[in-house]
Amino acid sequence: MDAVIAAAEVYLADPSTRSHQIGLYTLDLAAVVAFNDRAARLVADPQVDRSAKRRAVTTALLIALADQRPLYQ
Protein backbone atom coordinates (compact mmCIF):
# COMPACT_ATOMS: atom_id res chain seq x y z
CA MET A 1 0.00 0.00 0.00
CA ASP A 2 2.92 2.35 0.69
CA ALA A 3 4.00 2.07 -2.96
CA VAL A 4 0.52 3.08 -4.14
CA ILE A 5 0.42 6.09 -1.82
CA ALA A 6 3.91 7.05 -2.99
CA ALA A 7 2.74 6.80 -6.60
CA ALA A 8 -0.19 9.08 -5.79
CA GLU A 9 2.26 11.61 -4.37
CA VAL A 10 4.39 11.33 -7.52
CA TYR A 11 1.30 12.05 -9.63
CA LEU A 12 0.25 15.02 -7.49
CA ALA A 13 3.77 16.47 -7.77
CA ASP A 14 3.80 15.99 -11.55
CA PRO A 15 0.42 15.16 -13.17
CA SER A 16 2.12 14.47 -16.49
CA THR A 17 3.87 11.35 -15.10
CA ARG A 18 3.41 8.61 -17.68
CA SER A 19 5.36 5.63 -16.40
CA HIS A 20 5.64 4.60 -12.78
CA GLN A 21 6.55 1.22 -11.33
CA ILE A 22 4.37 -0.20 -8.53
CA GLY A 23 5.60 -3.64 -7.58
CA LEU A 24 5.51 -5.81 -10.70
CA TYR A 25 3.35 -3.39 -12.64
CA THR A 26 4.08 -0.20 -14.54
CA LEU A 27 1.22 2.28 -14.73
CA ASP A 28 0.70 5.42 -16.76
CA LEU A 29 -0.35 7.59 -13.81
CA ALA A 30 -1.73 10.40 -15.98
CA ALA A 31 -3.89 7.95 -17.97
CA VAL A 32 -5.14 6.17 -14.85
CA VAL A 33 -6.34 9.41 -13.30
CA ALA A 34 -7.82 10.67 -16.58
CA PHE A 35 -9.73 7.40 -16.99
CA ASN A 36 -11.25 7.66 -13.49
CA ASP A 37 -13.90 10.39 -13.73
CA ARG A 38 -14.09 11.08 -10.00
CA ALA A 39 -10.32 11.30 -9.53
CA ALA A 40 -9.93 13.52 -12.59
CA ARG A 41 -12.68 15.84 -11.37
CA LEU A 42 -11.28 16.12 -7.83
CA VAL A 43 -7.69 16.66 -8.95
CA ALA A 44 -8.79 19.46 -11.31
CA ASP A 45 -10.79 21.29 -8.63
CA PRO A 46 -8.63 23.93 -6.90
CA GLN A 47 -11.00 23.99 -3.91
CA VAL A 48 -10.36 20.33 -3.06
CA ASP A 49 -7.61 19.85 -0.47
CA ARG A 50 -4.50 17.79 -1.17
CA SER A 51 -5.46 14.90 1.11
CA ALA A 52 -8.76 14.41 -0.74
CA LYS A 53 -6.91 14.52 -4.05
CA ARG A 54 -4.40 11.97 -2.75
CA ARG A 55 -7.21 9.63 -1.66
CA ALA A 56 -8.91 9.93 -5.06
CA VAL A 57 -5.68 9.22 -6.94
CA THR A 58 -4.83 6.32 -4.61
CA THR A 59 -8.27 4.80 -5.22
CA ALA A 60 -7.89 5.18 -8.99
CA LEU A 61 -4.48 3.48 -8.81
CA LEU A 62 -5.84 0.59 -6.73
CA ILE A 63 -8.63 0.06 -9.25
CA ALA A 64 -6.13 0.07 -12.11
CA LEU A 65 -3.91 -2.43 -10.32
CA ALA A 66 -6.88 -4.70 -9.58
CA ASP A 67 -7.75 -4.65 -13.29
CA GLN A 68 -4.23 -5.81 -14.16
CA ARG A 69 -3.83 -8.57 -11.58
CA PRO A 70 -5.56 -11.92 -11.89
CA LEU A 71 -7.74 -12.73 -8.90
CA TYR A 72 -6.62 -16.34 -8.83
CA GLN A 73 -3.22 -17.66 -9.76
C-alpha positions in Angstrom: 0.0 0.0 0.0 2.9 2.4 0.7 4.0 2.1 -3.0 0.5 3.1 -4.1 0.4 6.1 -1.8 3.9 7.1 -3.0 2.7 6.8 -6.6 -0.2 9.1 -5.8 2.3 11.6 -4.4 4.4 11.3 -7.5 1.3 12.0 -9.6 0.2 15.0 -7.5 3.8 16.5 -7.8 3.8 16.0 -11.6 0.4 15.2 -13.2 2.1 14.5 -16.5 3.9 11.4 -15.1 3.4 8.6 -17.7 5.4 5.6 -16.4 5.6 4.6 -12.8 6.5 1.2 -11.3 4.4 -0.2 -8.5 5.6 -3.6 -7.6 5.5 -5.8 -10.7 3.3 -3.4 -12.6 4.1 -0.2 -14.5 1.2 2.3 -14.7 0.7 5.4 -16.8 -0.4 7.6 -13.8 -1.7 10.4 -16.0 -3.9 8.0 -18.0 -5.1 6.2 -14.8 -6.3 9.4 -13.3 -7.8 10.7 -16.6 -9.7 7.4 -17.0 -11.2 7.7 -13.5 -13.9 10.4 -13.7 -14.1 11.1 -10.0 -10.3 11.3 -9.5 -9.9 13.5 -12.6 -12.7 15.8 -11.4 -11.3 16.1 -7.8 -7.7 16.7 -9.0 -8.8 19.5 -11.3 -10.8 21.3 -8.6 -8.6 23.9 -6.9 -11.0 24.0 -3.9 -10.4 20.3 -3.1 -7.6 19.8 -0.5 -4.5 17.8 -1.2 -5.5 14.9 1.1 -8.8 14.4 -0.7 -6.9 14.5 -4.1 -4.4 12.0 -2.8 -7.2 9.6 -1.7 -8.9 9.9 -5.1 -5.7 9.2 -6.9 -4.8 6.3 -4.6 -8.3 4.8 -5.2 -7.9 5.2 -9.0 -4.5 3.5 -8.8 -5.8 0.6 -6.7 -8.6 0.1 -9.2 -6.1 0.1 -12.1 -3.9 -2.4 -10.3 -6.9 -4.7 -9.6 -7.8 -4.7 -13.3 -4.2 -5.8 -14.2 -3.8 -8.6 -11.6 -5.6 -11.9 -11.9 -7.7 -12.7 -8.9 -6.6 -16.3 -8.8 -3.2 -17.7 -9.8 
